[in-house]
């Protein structure tokens, strides 16, 4: 069984404080602040980490599915956009949009779209997310 972890440290008040996020693998460690999370300040934020996890998981799942079905994948590139909205209950992730492009041999657009939709709902991170989040997929065969 695989175990993955990350850690966060926060010092100070919400608006004036600062923190850091660190992946246990050591591949990333960086700062975050109120500005980087809820406005446009320097640093990262948890929602950006969710976007990275979603993009990575989906891209790997789509590539694997295509390969298993005999469609050689040259490249799949995905960006994930996480929408953070202020609701009555507080700030909430309300939407994740995946924009993906695939260079895949021997596949038509309909089959590519079908496999992309399966990967969107079937990848590990998608399954872990709250079902009330709207997931949007824009897939393009190039």
Backbone as CSV, one residue per row, in Angstrom:
resi,resn,N_x,N_y,N_z,CA_x,CA_y,CA_z,C_x,C_y,C_z
1,UNK,0.849,-1.174,0.000,0.000,0.000,0.000,0.897,1.241,0.000
2,UNK,0.613,2.156,-0.878,1.399,3.391,-0.965,0.851,4.436,-0.006
3,UNK,1.751,5.146,0.623,1.374,6.261,1.489,2.100,7.505,0.989
4,UNK,1.378,8.576,0.810,1.952,9.841,0.363,1.621,10.892,1.405
5,UNK,2.521,11.861,1.572,2.236,12.887,2.562,2.834,14.222,2.153
6,UNK,2.339,15.228,2.793,2.834,16.584,2.636,2.642,17.263,3.977
7,UNK,3.315,18.378,4.159,3.139,19.103,5.407,2.987,20.588,5.144
8,UNK,2.331,21.228,6.076,2.120,22.666,5.997,2.444,23.285,7.343
9,UNK,3.001,24.482,7.297,3.266,25.275,8.491,2.676,26.650,8.236
10,UNK,1.993,27.200,9.237,1.449,28.564,9.146,1.872,29.322,10.382
11,UNK,2.320,30.546,10.188,2.740,31.391,11.304,2.047,32.736,11.193
12,UNK,1.387,33.142,12.262,0.761,34.454,12.293,-0.722,34.406,11.996
13,UNK,-1.284,35.594,11.807,-2.711,35.710,11.540,-3.017,35.299,10.111
14,UNK,-4.295,35.136,9.815,-4.709,34.730,8.479,-4.231,35.721,7.423
15,UNK,-4.511,36.999,7.623,-4.197,37.993,6.586,-2.731,38.392,6.532
16,UNK,-2.064,38.466,7.669,-0.675,38.932,7.683,0.344,37.805,7.817
17,UNK,-0.109,36.607,8.150,0.801,35.496,8.373,1.363,34.934,7.084
18,UNK,2.143,33.885,7.236,2.708,33.198,6.076,2.974,31.761,6.450
19,UNK,3.153,30.955,5.423,3.381,29.546,5.668,4.221,28.918,4.588
20,UNK,4.408,27.620,4.736,5.133,26.871,3.711,4.459,25.515,3.540
21,UNK,4.551,25.017,2.323,4.052,23.696,1.973,5.250,22.866,1.536
22,UNK,5.269,21.604,1.943,6.403,20.741,1.622,5.904,19.345,1.317
23,UNK,6.355,18.800,0.192,6.032,17.424,-0.165,7.042,16.486,0.487
24,UNK,6.580,15.347,0.971,7.473,14.423,1.671,8.570,13.875,0.770
25,UNK,8.329,13.867,-0.536,9.351,13.385,-1.469,10.534,14.346,-1.572
26,UNK,10.331,15.577,-1.106,11.378,16.584,-1.214,11.403,17.287,-2.559
27,UNK,10.494,16.932,-3.441,10.511,17.522,-4.780,9.946,18.930,-4.820
28,UNK,9.249,19.351,-3.751,8.744,20.722,-3.708,8.660,21.193,-2.271
29,UNK,9.080,22.426,-2.064,8.871,23.137,-0.814,8.783,24.608,-1.163
30,UNK,7.729,25.264,-0.707,7.581,26.662,-1.052,6.616,27.396,-0.152
31,UNK,6.647,28.726,-0.257,5.816,29.564,0.610,4.393,29.718,0.108
32,UNK,3.497,30.056,1.050,2.155,30.494,0.692,1.682,31.520,1.710
33,UNK,0.805,32.396,1.252,0.283,33.477,2.077,-1.199,33.666,1.760
34,UNK,-1.846,34.538,2.502,-3.227,34.896,2.200,-3.306,35.432,0.779
35,UNK,-2.349,36.290,0.400,-2.349,36.886,-0.940,-2.177,35.813,-2.021
36,UNK,-1.294,34.841,-1.810,-1.083,33.819,-2.843,-2.265,32.858,-2.928
37,UNK,-3.041,32.790,-1.875,-4.172,31.868,-1.877,-5.459,32.507,-2.374
38,UNK,-5.746,33.707,-1.920,-7.046,34.303,-2.219,-6.980,35.517,-3.135
39,UNK,-5.782,35.951,-3.464,-5.626,37.087,-4.372,-4.573,36.710,-5.405
40,UNK,-3.643,37.584,-5.700,-2.648,37.296,-6.736,-1.219,37.488,-6.233
41,UNK,-0.927,37.079,-5.009,0.404,37.236,-4.449,1.359,36.136,-4.863
42,UNK,2.635,36.361,-4.595,3.678,35.378,-4.911,3.553,34.171,-3.987
43,UNK,3.918,33.024,-4.483,3.858,31.796,-3.712,2.805,30.863,-4.272
44,UNK,2.652,29.726,-3.627,1.685,28.725,-4.072,0.468,28.743,-3.155
45,UNK,-0.375,27.731,-3.265,-1.545,27.598,-2.399,-2.074,26.175,-2.524
46,UNK,-2.886,25.741,-1.574,-3.410,24.376,-1.639,-4.218,24.085,-2.902
47,UNK,-4.949,25.081,-3.402,-5.760,24.859,-4.593,-4.886,24.613,-5.818
48,UNK,-3.747,25.284,-5.887,-2.795,25.046,-6.980,-2.233,23.627,-6.887
49,UNK,-2.032,23.157,-5.670,-1.566,21.781,-5.470,-2.630,20.787,-5.934
50,UNK,-3.902,21.091,-5.665,-4.992,20.232,-6.142,-5.010,20.231,-7.674
51,UNK,-4.822,21.399,-8.278,-4.779,21.476,-9.742,-3.645,20.616,-10.292
52,UNK,-2.480,20.684,-9.670,-1.343,19.871,-10.123,-1.643,18.386,-9.977
53,UNK,-2.236,18.011,-8.846,-2.576,16.604,-8.623,-3.597,16.122,-9.646
54,UNK,-4.605,16.947,-9.914,-5.641,16.560,-10.875,-5.066,16.436,-12.278
55,UNK,-4.252,17.408,-12.693,-3.656,17.366,-14.029,-2.750,16.148,-14.183
56,UNK,-1.937,15.886,-13.174,-1.017,14.751,-13.244,-1.736,13.417,-13.274
57,UNK,-2.711,13.264,-12.408,-3.461,12.013,-12.335,-4.228,11.751,-13.630
58,UNK,-4.976,12.751,-14.084,-5.771,12.604,-15.298,-4.889,12.280,-16.502
59,UNK,-3.794,12.997,-16.665,-2.915,12.817,-17.824,-2.317,11.422,-17.846
60,UNK,-1.902,10.959,-16.686,-1.332,9.614,-16.591,-2.406,8.553,-16.863
61,UNK,-3.614,8.745,-16.310,-4.704,7.788,-16.512,-5.111,7.723,-17.984
62,UNK,-5.207,8.870,-18.639,-5.573,8.887,-20.056,-4.496,8.216,-20.898
63,UNK,-3.248,8.529,-20.649,-2.149,7.915,-21.404,-2.137,6.400,-21.230
64,UNK,-2.354,5.948,-19.996,-2.362,4.505,-19.722,-3.518,3.816,-20.447
65,UNK,-4.697,4.406,-20.393,-5.868,3.805,-21.048,-5.682,3.725,-22.553
66,UNK,-5.172,4.782,-23.143,-4.939,4.777,-24.592,-3.920,3.715,-24.976
67,UNK,-2.840,3.631,-24.214,-1.812,2.627,-24.484,-2.323,1.212,-24.363
68,UNK,-3.144,0.951,-23.344,-3.717,-0.393,-23.156,-4.598,-0.803,-24.330
69,UNK,-5.194,0.178,-24.978,-6.074,-0.123,-26.109,-5.335,-0.110,-27.444
70,UNK,-4.020,0.013,-27.406,-3.223,-0.080,-28.626,-3.047,1.224,-29.379
71,UNK,-3.324,2.358,-28.737,-3.118,3.661,-29.374,-1.831,4.267,-28.828
72,UNK,-0.765,4.272,-29.639,0.510,4.815,-29.161,0.398,6.315,-28.862
73,UNK,0.759,6.670,-27.649,0.708,8.065,-27.209,2.071,8.704,-27.434
74,UNK,2.072,9.781,-28.207,3.284,10.573,-28.358,3.383,11.564,-27.204
75,UNK,2.250,12.230,-26.904,2.258,13.238,-25.842,0.824,13.564,-25.442
76,UNK,0.599,13.701,-24.149,-0.648,14.242,-23.618,-0.247,15.384,-22.694
77,UNK,-0.835,16.551,-22.900,-0.532,17.737,-22.094,-1.843,18.272,-21.513
78,UNK,-1.867,18.468,-20.207,-3.086,18.910,-19.537,-2.788,20.064,-18.596
79,UNK,-3.667,21.061,-18.609,-3.666,22.081,-17.564,-4.969,21.923,-16.790
80,UNK,-4.894,22.149,-15.511,-6.081,22.085,-14.657,-6.265,23.446,-14.006
81,UNK,-7.484,23.941,-14.057,-7.820,25.221,-13.436,-8.833,24.959,-12.333
82,UNK,-8.488,25.363,-11.118,-9.369,25.207,-9.974,-10.037,26.550,-9.715
83,UNK,-11.371,26.555,-9.657,-12.134,27.771,-9.380,-12.517,27.792,-7.914
84,UNK,-12.110,28.856,-7.237,-12.406,29.059,-5.830,-13.451,30.168,-5.735
85,UNK,-14.600,29.879,-5.128,-15.721,30.814,-5.081,-16.145,31.047,-3.637
86,UNK,-16.477,32.289,-3.319,-16.987,32.594,-1.982,-18.482,32.294,-1.954
87,UNK,-18.832,31.282,-1.168,-20.229,30.890,-0.973,-20.647,31.249,0.446
88,UNK,-21.892,31.058,0.755,-22.380,31.354,2.101,-21.589,30.586,3.157
89,UNK,-21.226,29.343,2.855,-20.468,28.509,3.794,-18.988,28.879,3.852
90,UNK,-18.526,29.745,2.957,-17.121,30.132,2.907,-16.520,29.833,1.547
91,UNK,-15.220,30.046,1.425,-14.524,29.787,0.163,-14.608,28.294,-0.152
92,UNK,-14.964,27.995,-1.405,-15.221,26.614,-1.809,-14.705,26.381,-3.225
93,UNK,-14.093,25.236,-3.444,-13.757,24.846,-4.811,-15.064,24.438,-5.472
94,UNK,-15.450,25.154,-6.506,-16.723,24.891,-7.173,-16.562,24.305,-8.564
95,UNK,-15.345,24.312,-9.083,-15.171,23.835,-10.459,-13.702,23.498,-10.696
96,UNK,-13.484,22.446,-11.439,-12.152,22.112,-11.937,-12.289,21.906,-13.433
97,UNK,-11.521,22.659,-14.183,-11.538,22.545,-15.645,-10.228,21.921,-16.098
98,UNK,-10.346,20.851,-16.866,-9.174,20.206,-17.457,-9.126,20.564,-18.937
99,UNK,-8.011,21.094,-19.376,-7.768,21.369,-20.794,-6.638,20.449,-21.219
100,UNK,-6.946,19.520,-22.104,-5.939,18.543,-22.494,-5.826,18.450,-24.000
101,UNK,-4.624,18.201,-24.433,-4.338,17.953,-25.848,-3.538,16.675,-25.939
102,UNK,-3.899,15.844,-26.893,-3.196,14.587,-27.055,-2.725,14.385,-28.477
103,UNK,-1.509,13.949,-28.596,-0.973,13.523,-29.880,-0.893,12.004,-29.797
104,UNK,-1.839,11.339,-30.461,-2.024,9.899,-30.309,-2.203,9.294,-31.696
105,UNK,-1.468,8.244,-31.979,-1.537,7.606,-33.293,-2.737,6.671,-33.403
106,UNK,-3.392,6.692,-34.564,-4.415,5.714,-34.903,-5.746,5.882,-34.200
107,UNK,-6.017,7.015,-33.608,-7.274,7.211,-32.881,-8.077,8.315,-33.555
108,UNK,-9.400,8.204,-33.503,-10.217,9.296,-34.033,-10.704,10.174,-32.875
109,UNK,-11.280,11.312,-33.225,-11.711,12.297,-32.221,-12.741,11.718,-31.252
110,UNK,-13.703,10.947,-31.746,-14.752,10.393,-30.886,-14.166,9.452,-29.835
111,UNK,-13.256,8.583,-30.238,-12.641,7.646,-29.295,-11.763,8.391,-28.289
112,UNK,-11.042,9.410,-28.752,-10.215,10.210,-27.845,-11.101,10.881,-26.788
113,UNK,-12.217,11.458,-27.207,-13.140,12.105,-26.274,-13.697,11.094,-25.267
114,UNK,-14.059,9.916,-25.756,-14.592,8.867,-24.885,-13.585,8.479,-23.807
115,UNK,-12.353,8.260,-24.214,-11.312,7.854,-23.257,-10.963,8.983,-22.307
116,UNK,-10.992,10.224,-22.786,-10.725,11.369,-21.920,-11.806,11.485,-20.842
117,UNK,-13.055,11.292,-21.206,-14.146,11.342,-20.233,-13.989,10.239,-19.182
118,UNK,-13.614,9.042,-19.611,-13.404,7.943,-18.665,-12.266,8.275,-17.701
119,UNK,-11.182,8.841,-18.220,-10.040,9.197,-17.372,-10.418,10.316,-16.399
120,UNK,-11.255,11.251,-16.856,-11.686,12.362,-15.999,-12.400,11.841,-14.759
121,UNK,-13.299,10.903,-14.924,-14.055,10.398,-13.779,-13.357,9.252,-13.061
122,UNK,-12.421,8.594,-13.736,-11.836,7.393,-13.168,-10.489,7.532,-12.500
123,UNK,-9.796,8.634,-12.706,-8.458,8.720,-12.097,-8.576,8.854,-10.580
124,UNK,-7.552,8.483,-9.882,-7.562,8.413,-8.419,-7.949,9.744,-7.786
125,UNK,-7.400,10.836,-8.254,-7.689,12.143,-7.666,-9.138,12.540,-7.920
126,UNK,-9.653,12.280,-9.113,-11.063,12.576,-9.400,-11.975,11.828,-8.446
127,UNK,-11.666,10.571,-8.215,-12.509,9.763,-7.329,-12.422,10.248,-5.884
128,UNK,-11.306,10.859,-5.508,-11.138,11.339,-4.142,-11.823,12.677,-3.896
129,UNK,-12.119,13.401,-4.956,-12.702,14.741,-4.812,-14.176,14.670,-4.457
130,UNK,-14.668,15.718,-3.863,-16.068,15.855,-3.487,-16.940,15.788,-4.736
131,UNK,-17.962,14.967,-4.745,-18.796,14.838,-5.944,-19.582,16.105,-6.300
132,UNK,-19.636,17.081,-5.388,-20.371,18.305,-5.704,-19.544,19.266,-6.556
133,UNK,-18.259,18.972,-6.747,-17.413,19.824,-7.579,-17.730,19.554,-9.041
134,UNK,-17.930,20.599,-9.775,-18.152,20.454,-11.214,-16.807,20.218,-11.889
135,UNK,-16.688,19.133,-12.615,-15.490,18.856,-13.382,-15.787,19.131,-14.844
136,UNK,-14.979,19.959,-15.445,-15.141,20.300,-16.849,-13.915,19.792,-17.581
137,UNK,-14.103,19.165,-18.705,-13.009,18.649,-19.511,-13.090,19.238,-20.902
138,UNK,-12.004,19.832,-21.356,-11.876,20.274,-22.745,-10.734,19.481,-23.353
139,UNK,-11.034,18.497,-24.153,-10.026,17.621,-24.731,-9.894,17.888,-26.206
140,UNK,-8.664,17.872,-26.704,-8.421,18.177,-28.100,-7.337,17.242,-28.618
141,UNK,-7.632,16.523,-29.676,-6.656,15.659,-30.323,-5.858,16.513,-31.283
142,UNK,-4.536,16.500,-31.153,-3.683,17.320,-32.032,-2.762,16.452,-32.856
